[in-house]
Amino acid sequence: MSLRGQWEWKVGRDRAAPGAGADWQPVQIPERFSGREDLAGYTGWISVRRTLPSQIDALLDAGRAVGVSSGLDSDVCVFSLNG
């Protein structure tokens, strides 16, 4: 199942649920944040978020494993799933 598409992002580490808080901006994932001019020289956290498809809940409820392929950034990522 692909999670490409519309997400929200902001500078800093933030675990707020989609729709909550300020400073979140829309972004199409996949995105190469390191190539963005507005982030030139930035070396801190970038948070991305979205509401996950309901099919993922069904997989988890059935005891199935769910994996995430995050490309080259996986060594510096933190994933949080909030219900």
PDB file with SEQRES, HELIX, SHEET and CRYST1 records, atoms N, CA, C and O in Angstrom:
SEQRES   1 A   83  MET SER LEU ARG GLY GLN TRP GLU TRP LYS VAL GLY ARG          
SEQRES   2 A   83  ASP ARG ALA ALA PRO GLY ALA GLY ALA ASP TRP GLN PRO          
SEQRES   3 A   83  VAL GLN ILE PRO GLU ARG PHE SER GLY ARG GLU ASP LEU          
SEQRES   4 A   83  ALA GLY TYR THR GLY TRP ILE SER VAL ARG ARG THR LEU          
SEQRES   5 A   83  PRO SER GLN ILE ASP ALA LEU LEU ASP ALA GLY ARG ALA          
SEQRES   6 A   83  VAL GLY VAL SER SER GLY LEU ASP SER ASP VAL CYS VAL          
SEQRES   7 A   83  PHE SER LEU ASN GLY                                          
HELIX    1 AA1 PHE A   33  GLY A   35  5                                   3    
HELIX    2 AA2 GLU A   37  LEU A   39  5                                   3    
HELIX    3 AA3 SER A   54  ASP A   61  1                                   8    
HELIX    4 AA4 GLY A   71  VAL A   76  5                                   6    
SHEET    1 AA1 3 GLN A  25  ILE A  29  0                                        
SHEET    2 AA1 3 GLY A   5  VAL A  11 -1                                        
SHEET    3 AA1 3 ILE A  46  ARG A  49 -1                                        
CRYST1    1.000    1.000    1.000  90.00  90.00  90.00 P 1           1          
ATOM      1  N   MET A   1       0.853  -1.167   0.000  1.00  0.00           N  
ATOM      2  CA  MET A   1       0.000   0.000   0.000  1.00  0.00           C  
ATOM      3  C   MET A   1       0.906   1.239   0.000  1.00  0.00           C  
ATOM      4  O   MET A   1       1.788   1.374   0.848  1.00  0.00           O  
ATOM      5  N   SER A   2       0.684   2.105  -0.927  1.00  0.00           N  
ATOM      6  CA  SER A   2       1.503   3.306  -1.031  1.00  0.00           C  
ATOM      7  C   SER A   2       0.941   4.421  -0.157  1.00  0.00           C  
ATOM      8  O   SER A   2      -0.273   4.609  -0.069  1.00  0.00           O  
ATOM      9  N   LEU A   3       1.830   5.146   0.479  1.00  0.00           N  
ATOM     10  CA  LEU A   3       1.429   6.323   1.268  1.00  0.00           C  
ATOM     11  C   LEU A   3       1.852   7.612   0.569  1.00  0.00           C  
ATOM     12  O   LEU A   3       1.932   8.670   1.194  1.00  0.00           O  
ATOM     13  N   ARG A   4       2.123   7.515  -0.730  1.00  0.00           N  
ATOM     14  CA  ARG A   4       2.439   8.715  -1.508  1.00  0.00           C  
ATOM     15  C   ARG A   4       1.211   9.607  -1.565  1.00  0.00           C  
ATOM     16  O   ARG A   4       0.079   9.128  -1.498  1.00  0.00           O  
ATOM     17  N   GLY A   5       1.439  10.893  -1.688  1.00  0.00           N  
ATOM     18  CA  GLY A   5       0.317  11.805  -1.829  1.00  0.00           C  
ATOM     19  C   GLY A   5       0.418  12.978  -0.876  1.00  0.00           C  
ATOM     20  O   GLY A   5       1.511  13.375  -0.471  1.00  0.00           O  
ATOM     21  N   GLN A   6      -0.723  13.522  -0.527  1.00  0.00           N  
ATOM     22  CA  GLN A   6      -0.808  14.736   0.282  1.00  0.00           C  
ATOM     23  C   GLN A   6      -0.505  14.454   1.751  1.00  0.00           C  
ATOM     24  O   GLN A   6      -1.167  13.631   2.383  1.00  0.00           O  
ATOM     25  N   TRP A   7       0.490  15.135   2.284  1.00  0.00           N  
ATOM     26  CA  TRP A   7       0.862  15.101   3.686  1.00  0.00           C  
ATOM     27  C   TRP A   7       0.941  16.532   4.174  1.00  0.00           C  
ATOM     28  O   TRP A   7       0.685  17.463   3.410  1.00  0.00           O  
ATOM     29  N   GLU A   8       1.290  16.721   5.434  1.00  0.00           N  
ATOM     30  CA  GLU A   8       1.579  18.034   6.003  1.00  0.00           C  
ATOM     31  C   GLU A   8       2.986  17.978   6.586  1.00  0.00           C  
ATOM     32  O   GLU A   8       3.430  16.920   7.034  1.00  0.00           O  
ATOM     33  N   TRP A   9       3.691  19.111   6.585  1.00  0.00           N  
ATOM     34  CA  TRP A   9       5.038  19.142   7.143  1.00  0.00           C  
ATOM     35  C   TRP A   9       5.264  20.450   7.880  1.00  0.00           C  
ATOM     36  O   TRP A   9       4.566  21.438   7.653  1.00  0.00           O  
ATOM     37  N   LYS A  10       6.257  20.440   8.772  1.00  0.00           N  
ATOM     38  CA  LYS A  10       6.705  21.646   9.461  1.00  0.00           C  
ATOM     39  C   LYS A  10       8.111  21.422   9.992  1.00  0.00           C  
ATOM     40  O   LYS A  10       8.548  20.286  10.179  1.00  0.00           O  
ATOM     41  N   VAL A  11       8.797  22.502  10.227  1.00  0.00           N  
ATOM     42  CA  VAL A  11      10.122  22.458  10.841  1.00  0.00           C  
ATOM     43  C   VAL A  11       9.945  22.141  12.319  1.00  0.00           C  
ATOM     44  O   VAL A  11       9.052  22.686  12.967  1.00  0.00           O  
ATOM     45  N   GLY A  12      10.790  21.264  12.856  1.00  0.00           N  
ATOM     46  CA  GLY A  12      10.746  20.899  14.272  1.00  0.00           C  
ATOM     47  C   GLY A  12      10.099  19.540  14.465  1.00  0.00           C  
ATOM     48  O   GLY A  12       9.516  18.966  13.546  1.00  0.00           O  
ATOM     49  N   ARG A  13      10.219  19.042  15.686  1.00  0.00           N  
ATOM     50  CA  ARG A  13       9.648  17.731  16.029  1.00  0.00           C  
ATOM     51  C   ARG A  13       8.296  17.952  16.670  1.00  0.00           C  
ATOM     52  O   ARG A  13       8.199  18.602  17.711  1.00  0.00           O  
ATOM     53  N   ASP A  14       7.256  17.421  16.065  1.00  0.00           N  
ATOM     54  CA  ASP A  14       5.888  17.648  16.522  1.00  0.00           C  
ATOM     55  C   ASP A  14       5.065  16.405  16.244  1.00  0.00           C  
ATOM     56  O   ASP A  14       5.059  15.906  15.119  1.00  0.00           O  
ATOM     57  N   ARG A  15       4.372  15.900  17.252  1.00  0.00           N  
ATOM     58  CA  ARG A  15       3.554  14.691  17.093  1.00  0.00           C  
ATOM     59  C   ARG A  15       2.055  14.989  17.110  1.00  0.00           C  
ATOM     60  O   ARG A  15       1.247  14.094  17.359  1.00  0.00           O  
ATOM     61  N   ALA A  16       1.685  16.232  16.848  1.00  0.00           N  
ATOM     62  CA  ALA A  16       0.266  16.601  16.877  1.00  0.00           C  
ATOM     63  C   ALA A  16      -0.508  15.871  15.781  1.00  0.00           C  
ATOM     64  O   ALA A  16       0.014  15.617  14.696  1.00  0.00           O  
ATOM     65  N   ALA A  17      -1.738  15.546  16.082  1.00  0.00           N  
ATOM     66  CA  ALA A  17      -2.593  14.854  15.119  1.00  0.00           C  
ATOM     67  C   ALA A  17      -2.927  15.764  13.948  1.00  0.00           C  
ATOM     68  O   ALA A  17      -2.969  16.984  14.109  1.00  0.00           O  
ATOM     69  N   PRO A  18      -3.168  15.185  12.757  1.00  0.00           N  
ATOM     70  CA  PRO A  18      -3.563  16.002  11.619  1.00  0.00           C  
ATOM     71  C   PRO A  18      -4.753  16.895  11.950  1.00  0.00           C  
ATOM     72  O   PRO A  18      -5.708  16.466  12.597  1.00  0.00           O  
ATOM     73  N   GLY A  19      -4.681  18.129  11.501  1.00  0.00           N  
ATOM     74  CA  GLY A  19      -5.741  19.094  11.758  1.00  0.00           C  
ATOM     75  C   GLY A  19      -5.516  19.926  13.006  1.00  0.00           C  
ATOM     76  O   GLY A  19      -6.227  20.908  13.224  1.00  0.00           O  
ATOM     77  N   ALA A  20      -4.541  19.559  13.834  1.00  0.00           N  
ATOM     78  CA  ALA A  20      -4.276  20.288  15.077  1.00  0.00           C  
ATOM     79  C   ALA A  20      -3.008  21.118  14.937  1.00  0.00           C  
ATOM     80  O   ALA A  20      -2.070  20.718  14.247  1.00  0.00           O  
ATOM     81  N   GLY A  21      -2.981  22.263  15.589  1.00  0.00           N  
ATOM     82  CA  GLY A  21      -1.768  23.061  15.631  1.00  0.00           C  
ATOM     83  C   GLY A  21      -1.597  23.975  14.438  1.00  0.00           C  
ATOM     84  O   GLY A  21      -2.361  23.927  13.474  1.00  0.00           O  
ATOM     85  N   ALA A  22      -0.586  24.801  14.526  1.00  0.00           N  
ATOM     86  CA  ALA A  22      -0.312  25.786  13.484  1.00  0.00           C  
ATOM     87  C   ALA A  22       0.991  25.438  12.770  1.00  0.00           C  
ATOM     88  O   ALA A  22       1.697  24.509  13.159  1.00  0.00           O  
ATOM     89  N   ASP A  23       1.289  26.179  11.745  1.00  0.00           N  
ATOM     90  CA  ASP A  23       2.551  26.092  11.007  1.00  0.00           C  
ATOM     91  C   ASP A  23       2.674  24.868  10.113  1.00  0.00           C  
ATOM     92  O   ASP A  23       3.723  24.686   9.495  1.00  0.00           O  
ATOM     93  N   TRP A  24       1.673  24.033  10.014  1.00  0.00           N  
ATOM     94  CA  TRP A  24       1.747  22.876   9.130  1.00  0.00           C  
ATOM     95  C   TRP A  24       1.452  23.329   7.708  1.00  0.00           C  
ATOM     96  O   TRP A  24       0.536  24.119   7.480  1.00  0.00           O  
ATOM     97  N   GLN A  25       2.235  22.826   6.745  1.00  0.00           N  
ATOM     98  CA  GLN A  25       2.084  23.185   5.341  1.00  0.00           C  
ATOM     99  C   GLN A  25       1.876  21.924   4.518  1.00  0.00           C  
ATOM    100  O   GLN A  25       2.454  20.883   4.830  1.00  0.00           O  
ATOM    101  N   PRO A  26       1.054  22.000   3.463  1.00  0.00           N  
ATOM    102  CA  PRO A  26       0.856  20.817   2.625  1.00  0.00           C  
ATOM    103  C   PRO A  26       2.105  20.487   1.819  1.00  0.00           C  
ATOM    104  O   PRO A  26       2.862  21.379   1.434  1.00  0.00           O  
ATOM    105  N   VAL A  27       2.314  19.196   1.567  1.00  0.00           N  
ATOM    106  CA  VAL A  27       3.438  18.729   0.749  1.00  0.00           C  
ATOM    107  C   VAL A  27       3.045  17.419   0.080  1.00  0.00           C  
ATOM    108  O   VAL A  27       2.324  16.610   0.664  1.00  0.00           O  
ATOM    109  N   GLN A  28       3.515  17.214  -1.137  1.00  0.00           N  
ATOM    110  CA  GLN A  28       3.310  15.950  -1.829  1.00  0.00           C  
ATOM    111  C   GLN A  28       4.493  15.038  -1.508  1.00  0.00           C  
ATOM    112  O   GLN A  28       5.643  15.396  -1.761  1.00  0.00           O  
ATOM    113  N   ILE A  29       4.211  13.874  -0.958  1.00  0.00           N  
ATOM    114  CA  ILE A  29       5.243  12.889  -0.651  1.00  0.00           C  
ATOM    115  C   ILE A  29       5.271  11.870  -1.780  1.00  0.00           C  
ATOM    116  O   ILE A  29       4.201  11.384  -2.146  1.00  0.00           O  
ATOM    117  N   PRO A  30       6.398  11.512  -2.354  1.00  0.00           N  
ATOM    118  CA  PRO A  30       7.734  11.762  -1.816  1.00  0.00           C  
ATOM    119  C   PRO A  30       8.200  13.198  -2.078  1.00  0.00           C  
ATOM    120  O   PRO A  30       7.825  13.823  -3.070  1.00  0.00           O  
ATOM    121  N   GLU A  31       9.014  13.687  -1.174  1.00  0.00           N  
ATOM    122  CA  GLU A  31       9.586  15.031  -1.240  1.00  0.00           C  
ATOM    123  C   GLU A  31      11.046  14.950  -0.821  1.00  0.00           C  
ATOM    124  O   GLU A  31      11.378  14.219   0.111  1.00  0.00           O  
ATOM    125  N   ARG A  32      11.898  15.667  -1.475  1.00  0.00           N  
ATOM    126  CA  ARG A  32      13.313  15.728  -1.096  1.00  0.00           C  
ATOM    127  C   ARG A  32      13.523  17.026  -0.312  1.00  0.00           C  
ATOM    128  O   ARG A  32      13.865  18.058  -0.889  1.00  0.00           O  
ATOM    129  N   PHE A  33      13.317  16.964   0.995  1.00  0.00           N  
ATOM    130  CA  PHE A  33      13.399  18.155   1.829  1.00  0.00           C  
ATOM    131  C   PHE A  33      14.784  18.787   1.804  1.00  0.00           C  
ATOM    132  O   PHE A  33      14.911  20.007   1.913  1.00  0.00           O  
ATOM    133  N   SER A  34      15.822  17.970   1.663  1.00  0.00           N  
ATOM    134  CA  SER A  34      17.178  18.518   1.663  1.00  0.00           C  
ATOM    135  C   SER A  34      17.442  19.386   0.433  1.00  0.00           C  
ATOM    136  O   SER A  34      18.411  20.145   0.420  1.00  0.00           O  
ATOM    137  N   GLY A  35      16.613  19.292  -0.586  1.00  0.00           N  
ATOM    138  CA  GLY A  35      16.783  20.098  -1.782  1.00  0.00           C  
ATOM    139  C   GLY A  35      15.929  21.356  -1.815  1.00  0.00           C  
ATOM    140  O   GLY A  35      15.964  22.105  -2.792  1.00  0.00           O  
ATOM    141  N   ARG A  36      15.172  21.590  -0.769  1.00  0.00           N  
ATOM    142  CA  ARG A  36      14.280  22.762  -0.750  1.00  0.00           C  
ATOM    143  C   ARG A  36      15.057  24.027  -0.400  1.00  0.00           C  
ATOM    144  O   ARG A  36      15.838  24.041   0.551  1.00  0.00           O  
ATOM    145  N   GLU A  37      14.838  25.090  -1.175  1.00  0.00           N  
ATOM    146  CA  GLU A  37      15.513  26.362  -0.911  1.00  0.00           C  
ATOM    147  C   GLU A  37      15.132  26.947   0.442  1.00  0.00           C  
ATOM    148  O   GLU A  37      15.967  27.558   1.109  1.00  0.00           O  
ATOM    149  N   ASP A  38      13.864  26.766   0.857  1.00  0.00           N  
ATOM    150  CA  ASP A  38      13.423  27.333   2.134  1.00  0.00           C  
ATOM    151  C   ASP A  38      14.028  26.612   3.339  1.00  0.00           C  
ATOM    152  O   ASP A  38      13.865  27.066   4.471  1.00  0.00           O  
ATOM    153  N   LEU A  39      14.723  25.494   3.112  1.00  0.00           N  
ATOM    154  CA  LEU A  39      15.375  24.764   4.204  1.00  0.00           C  
ATOM    155  C   LEU A  39      16.897  24.750   4.056  1.00  0.00           C  
ATOM    156  O   LEU A  39      17.580  24.003   4.758  1.00  0.00           O  
ATOM    157  N   ALA A  40      17.426  25.559   3.160  1.00  0.00           N  
ATOM    158  CA  ALA A  40      18.876  25.593   2.930  1.00  0.00           C  
ATOM    159  C   ALA A  40      19.607  25.887   4.242  1.00  0.00           C  
ATOM    160  O   ALA A  40      19.324  26.882   4.909  1.00  0.00           O  
ATOM    161  N   GLY A  41      20.545  25.016   4.603  1.00  0.00           N  
ATOM    162  CA  GLY A  41      21.328  25.196   5.819  1.00  0.00           C  
ATOM    163  C   GLY A  41      20.671  24.673   7.083  1.00  0.00           C  
ATOM    164  O   GLY A  41      21.312  24.652   8.134  1.00  0.00           O  
ATOM    165  N   TYR A  42      19.408  24.248   7.018  1.00  0.00           N  
ATOM    166  CA  TYR A  42      18.712  23.738   8.209  1.00  0.00           C  
ATOM    167  C   TYR A  42      19.196  22.323   8.517  1.00  0.00           C  
ATOM    168  O   TYR A  42      19.327  21.503   7.608  1.00  0.00           O  
ATOM    169  N   THR A  43      19.464  22.029   9.793  1.00  0.00           N  
ATOM    170  CA  THR A  43      19.969  20.712  10.182  1.00  0.00           C  
ATOM    171  C   THR A  43      19.153  20.057  11.289  1.00  0.00           C  
ATOM    172  O   THR A  43      19.610  19.077  11.876  1.00  0.00           O  
ATOM    173  N   GLY A  44      17.969  20.561  11.592  1.00  0.00           N  
ATOM    174  CA  GLY A  44      17.167  19.997  12.683  1.00  0.00           C  
ATOM    175  C   GLY A  44      16.087  19.048  12.188  1.00  0.00           C  
ATOM    176  O   GLY A  44      16.153  18.522  11.077  1.00  0.00           O  
ATOM    177  N   TRP A  45      15.090  18.843  13.044  1.00  0.00           N  
ATOM    178  CA  TRP A  45      13.972  17.940  12.755  1.00  0.00           C  
ATOM    179  C   TRP A  45      13.041  18.549  11.718  1.00  0.00           C  
ATOM    180  O   TRP A  45      12.886  19.767  11.636  1.00  0.00           O  
ATOM    181  N   ILE A  46      12.423  17.676  10.928  1.00  0.00           N  
ATOM    182  CA  ILE A  46      11.295  18.022  10.069  1.00  0.00           C  
ATOM    183  C   ILE A  46      10.225  16.983  10.365  1.00  0.00           C  
ATOM    184  O   ILE A  46      10.485  15.782  10.296  1.00  0.00           O  
ATOM    185  N   SER A  47       9.035  17.435  10.690  1.00  0.00           N  
ATOM    186  CA  SER A  47       7.932  16.522  10.980  1.00  0.00           C  
ATOM    187  C   SER A  47       6.997  16.456   9.779  1.00  0.00           C  
ATOM    188  O   SER A  47       6.698  17.477   9.160  1.00  0.00           O  
ATOM    189  N   VAL A  48       6.539  15.253   9.455  1.00  0.00           N  
ATOM    190  CA  VAL A  48       5.513  15.057   8.434  1.00  0.00           C  
ATOM    191  C   VAL A  48       4.400  14.226   9.062  1.00  0.00           C  
ATOM    192  O   VAL A  48       4.648  13.404   9.944  1.00  0.00           O  
ATOM    193  N   ARG A  49       3.174  14.446   8.600  1.00  0.00           N  
ATOM    194  CA  ARG A  49       2.045  13.724   9.189  1.00  0.00           C  
ATOM    195  C   ARG A  49       0.915  13.596   8.186  1.00  0.00           C  
ATOM    196  O   ARG A  49       0.813  14.365   7.230  1.00  0.00           O  
ATOM    197  N   ARG A  50       0.084  12.620   8.423  1.00  0.00           N  
ATOM    198  CA  ARG A  50      -1.160  12.453   7.675  1.00  0.00           C  
ATOM    199  C   ARG A  50      -2.003  11.413   8.388  1.00  0.00           C  
ATOM    200  O   ARG A  50      -1.496  10.644   9.205  1.00  0.00           O  
ATOM    201  N   THR A  51      -3.273  11.392   8.083  1.00  0.00           N  
ATOM    202  CA  THR A  51      -4.147  10.334   8.575  1.00  0.00           C  
ATOM    203  C   THR A  51      -3.925   9.111   7.691  1.00  0.00           C  
ATOM    204  O   THR A  51      -3.990   9.204   6.466  1.00  0.00           O  
ATOM    205  N   LEU A  52      -3.665   7.979   8.310  1.00  0.00           N  
ATOM    206  CA  LEU A  52      -3.374   6.763   7.553  1.00  0.00           C  
ATOM    207  C   LEU A  52      -4.652   6.100   7.068  1.00  0.00           C  
ATOM    208  O   LEU A  52      -5.702   6.241   7.695  1.00  0.00           O  
ATOM    209  N   PRO A  53      -4.572   5.372   5.948  1.00  0.00           N  
ATOM    210  CA  PRO A  53      -5.750   4.677   5.420  1.00  0.00           C  
ATOM    211  C   PRO A  53      -6.299   3.651   6.418  1.00  0.00           C  
ATOM    212  O   PRO A  53      -5.540   3.046   7.175  1.00  0.00           O  
ATOM    213  N   SER A  54      -7.602   3.464   6.414  1.00  0.00           N  
ATOM    214  CA  SER A  54      -8.239   2.525   7.344  1.00  0.00           C  
ATOM    215  C   SER A  54      -7.788   1.083   7.111  1.00  0.00           C  
ATOM    216  O   SER A  54      -7.894   0.252   8.012  1.00  0.00           O  
ATOM    217  N   GLN A  55      -7.288   0.777   5.914  1.00  0.00           N  
ATOM    218  CA  GLN A  55      -6.806  -0.578   5.638  1.00  0.00           C  
ATOM    219  C   GLN A  55      -5.664  -0.962   6.576  1.00  0.00           C  
ATOM    220  O   GLN A  55      -5.498  -2.139   6.896  1.00  0.00           O  
ATOM    221  N   ILE A  56      -4.882   0.008   7.017  1.00  0.00           N  
ATOM    222  CA  ILE A  56      -3.790  -0.285   7.940  1.00  0.00           C  
ATOM    223  C   ILE A  56      -4.339  -0.747   9.284  1.00  0.00           C  
ATOM    224  O   ILE A  56      -3.798  -1.677   9.883  1.00  0.00           O  
ATOM    225  N   ASP A  57      -5.401  -0.113   9.766  1.00  0.00           N  
ATOM    226  CA  ASP A  57      -6.048  -0.557  11.005  1.00  0.00           C  
ATOM    227  C   ASP A  57      -6.510  -2.006  10.888  1.00  0.00           C  
ATOM    228  O   ASP A  57      -6.337  -2.800  11.814  1.00  0.00           O  
ATOM    229  N   ALA A  58      -7.093  -2.339   9.752  1.00  0.00           N  
ATOM    230  CA  ALA A  58      -7.582  -3.708   9.561  1.00  0.00           C  
ATOM    231  C   ALA A  58      -6.431  -4.706   9.618  1.00  0.00           C  
ATOM    232  O   ALA A  58      -6.574  -5.777  10.207  1.00  0.00           O  
ATOM    233  N   LEU A  59      -5.296  -4.371   9.016  1.00  0.00           N  
ATOM    234  CA  LEU A  59      -4.130  -5.253   9.063  1.00  0.00           C  
ATOM    235  C   LEU A  59      -3.632  -5.435  10.495  1.00  0.00           C  
ATOM    236  O   LEU A  59      -3.342  -6.553  10.920  1.00  0.00           O  
ATOM    237  N   LEU A  60      -3.536  -4.346  11.226  1.00  0.00           N  
ATOM    238  CA  LEU A  60      -3.056  -4.420  12.603  1.00  0.00           C  
ATOM    239  C   LEU A  60      -4.033  -5.183  13.490  1.00  0.00           C  
ATOM    240  O   LEU A  60      -3.618  -5.976  14.336  1.00  0.00           O  
ATOM    241  N   ASP A  61      -5.339  -4.945  13.298  1.00  0.00           N  
ATOM    242  CA  ASP A  61      -6.349  -5.673  14.079  1.00  0.00           C  
ATOM    243  C   ASP A  61      -6.277  -7.174  13.824  1.00  0.00           C  
ATOM    244  O   ASP A  61      -6.601  -7.969  14.707  1.00  0.00           O  
ATOM    245  N   ALA A  62      -5.856  -7.568  12.623  1.00  0.00           N  
ATOM    246  CA  ALA A  62      -5.745  -8.978  12.277  1.00  0.00           C  
ATOM    247  C   ALA A  62      -4.402  -9.571  12.705  1.00  0.00           C  
ATOM    248  O   ALA A  62      -4.114 -10.735  12.427  1.00  0.00           O  
ATOM    249  N   GLY A  63      -3.585  -8.764  13.381  1.00  0.00           N  
ATOM    250  CA  GLY A  63      -2.291  -9.245  13.848  1.00  0.00           C  
ATOM    251  C   GLY A  63      -1.226  -9.300  12.774  1.00  0.00           C  
ATOM    252  O   GLY A  63      -0.195  -9.947  12.957  1.00  0.00           O  
ATOM    253  N   ARG A  64      -1.457  -8.635  11.663  1.00  0.00           N  
ATOM    254  CA  ARG A  64      -0.495  -8.623  10.554  1.00  0.00           C  
ATOM    255  C   ARG A  64       0.587  -7.583  10.812  1.00  0.00           C  
ATOM    256  O   ARG A  64       0.340  -6.562  11.454  1.00  0.00           O  
ATOM    257  N   ALA A  65       1.764  -7.845  10.319  1.00  0.00           N  
ATOM    258  CA  ALA A  65       2.873  -6.898  10.428  1.00  0.00           C  
ATOM    259  C   ALA A  65       2.723  -5.815   9.363  1.00  0.00           C  
ATOM    260  O   ALA A  65       2.262  -6.078   8.252  1.00  0.00           O  
ATOM    261  N   VAL A  66       3.112  -4.618   9.714  1.00  0.00           N  
ATOM    262  CA  VAL A  66       3.095  -3.503   8.773  1.00  0.00           C  
ATOM    263  C   VAL A  66       4.503  -2.928   8.720  1.00  0.00           C  
ATOM    264  O   VAL A  66       5.061  -2.560   9.754  1.00  0.00           O  
ATOM    265  N   GLY A  67       5.079  -2.848   7.534  1.00  0.00           N  
ATOM    266  CA  GLY A  67       6.424  -2.308   7.357  1.00  0.00           C  
ATOM    267  C   GLY A  67       6.368  -0.954   6.676  1.00  0.00           C  
ATOM    268  O   GLY A  67       5.413  -0.633   5.970  1.00  0.00           O  
ATOM    269  N   VAL A  68       7.404  -0.173   6.900  1.00  0.00           N  
ATOM    270  CA  VAL A  68       7.498   1.152   6.286  1.00  0.00           C  
ATOM    271  C   VAL A  68       8.814   1.241   5.524  1.00  0.00           C  
ATOM    272  O   VAL A  68       9.881   1.003   6.090  1.00  0.00           O  
ATOM    273  N   SER A  69       8.739   1.579   4.253  1.00  0.00           N  
ATOM    274  CA  SER A  69       9.930   1.830   3.453  1.00  0.00           C  
ATOM    275  C   SER A  69      10.042   3.339   3.288  1.00  0.00           C  
ATOM    276  O   SER A  69       9.232   3.958   2.598  1.00  0.00           O  
ATOM    277  N   SER A  70      11.049   3.925   3.923  1.00  0.00           N  
ATOM    278  CA  SER A  70      11.168   5.386   3.898  1.00  0.00           C  
ATOM    279  C   SER A  70      12.355   5.862   3.072  1.00  0.00           C  
ATOM    280  O   SER A  70      12.747   7.025   3.170  1.00  0.00           O  
ATOM    281  N   GLY A  71      12.919   5.001   2.277  1.00  0.00           N  
ATOM    282  CA  GLY A  71      14.013   5.417   1.407  1.00  0.00           C  
ATOM    283  C   GLY A  71      15.291   5.686   2.167  1.00  0.00           C  
ATOM    284  O   GLY A  71      15.586   5.024   3.162  1.00  0.00           O  
ATOM    285  N   LEU A  72      16.047   6.658   1.698  1.00  0.00           N  
ATOM    286  CA  LEU A  72      17.374   6.931   2.232  1.00  0.00           C  
ATOM    287  C   LEU A  72      17.378   7.530   3.634  1.00  0.00           C  
ATOM    288  O   LEU A  72      18.414   7.513   4.299  1.00  0.00           O  
ATOM    289  N   ASP A  73      16.262   8.054   4.097  1.00  0.00           N  
ATOM    290  CA  ASP A  73      16.239   8.735   5.394  1.00  0.00           C  
ATOM    291  C   ASP A  73      15.970   7.808   6.563  1.00  0.00           C  
ATOM    292  O   ASP A  73      15.877   8.287   7.693  1.00  0.00           O  
ATOM    293  N   SER A  74      15.840   6.514   6.351  1.00  0.00           N  
ATOM    294  CA  SER A  74      15.405   5.626   7.422  1.00  0.00           C  
ATOM    295  C   SER A  74      16.364   5.568   8.608  1.00  0.00           C  
ATOM    296  O   SER A  74      15.956   5.169   9.699  1.00  0.00           O  
ATOM    297  N   ASP A  75      17.615   5.951   8.427  1.00  0.00           N  
ATOM    298  CA  ASP A  75      18.539   5.920   9.554  1.00  0.00           C  
ATOM    299  C   ASP A  75      18.398   7.140  10.462  1.00  0.00           C  
ATOM    300  O   ASP A  75      19.028   7.193  11.518  1.00  0.00           O  
ATOM    301  N   VAL A  76      17.599   8.101  10.077  1.00  0.00           N  
ATOM    302  CA  VAL A  76      17.425   9.309  10.885  1.00  0.00           C  
ATOM    303  C   VAL A  76      15.940   9.639  11.100  1.00  0.00           C  
ATOM    304  O   VAL A  76      15.582  10.798  11.310  1.00  0.00           O  
ATOM    305  N   CYS A  77      15.092   8.625  11.046  1.00  0.00           N  
ATOM    306  CA  CYS A  77      13.646   8.844  11.162  1.00  0.00           C  
ATOM    307  C   CYS A  77      13.096   8.274  12.467  1.00  0.00           C  
ATOM    308  O   CYS A  77      13.611   7.292  13.001  1.00  0.00           O  
ATOM    309  N   VAL A  78      12.057   8.904  12.958  1.00  0.00           N  
ATOM    310  CA  VAL A  78      11.265   8.389  14.068  1.00  0.00           C  
ATOM    311  C   VAL A  78       9.839   8.287  13.544  1.00  0.00           C  
ATOM    312  O   VAL A  78       9.287   9.260  13.032  1.00  0.00           O  
ATOM    313  N   PHE A  79       9.244   7.097  13.676  1.00  0.00           N  
ATOM    314  CA  PHE A  79       7.862   6.894  13.230  1.00  0.00           C  
ATOM    315  C   PHE A  79       6.963   6.790  14.448  1.00  0.00           C  
ATOM    316  O   PHE A  79       7.257   6.034  15.374  1.00  0.00           O  
ATOM    317  N   SER A  80       5.870   7.541  14.455  1.00  0.00           N  
ATOM    318  CA  SER A  80       4.880   7.467  15.524  1.00  0.00           C  
ATOM    319  C   SER A  80       3.527   7.209  14.897  1.00  0.00           C  
ATOM    320  O   SER A  80       3.110   7.922  13.984  1.00  0.00           O  
ATOM    321  N   LEU A  81       2.841   6.190  15.388  1.00  0.00           N  
ATOM    322  CA  LEU A  81       1.470   5.923  14.957  1.00  0.00           C  
ATOM    323  C   LEU A  81       0.567   6.211  16.133  1.00  0.00           C  
ATOM    324  O   LEU A  81       0.679   5.588  17.188  1.00  0.00           O  
ATOM    325  N   ASN A  82      -0.327   7.159  15.943  1.00  0.00           N  
ATOM    326  CA  ASN A  82      -1.248   7.564  17.004  1.00  0.00           C  
ATOM    327  C   ASN A  82      -2.665   7.302  16.545  1.00  0.00           C  
ATOM    328  O   ASN A  82      -3.026   7.629  15.415  1.00  0.00           O  
ATOM    329  N   GLY A  83      -3.474   6.712  17.415  1.00  0.00           N  
ATOM    330  CA  GLY A  83      -4.844   6.410  17.052  1.00  0.00           C  
ATOM    331  C   GLY A  83      -5.753   7.394  17.427  1.00  0.00           C  
ATOM    332  O   GLY A  83      -6.951   7.257  17.176  1.00  0.00           O  
TER     333      GLY A  83                                                      
END                                                                             
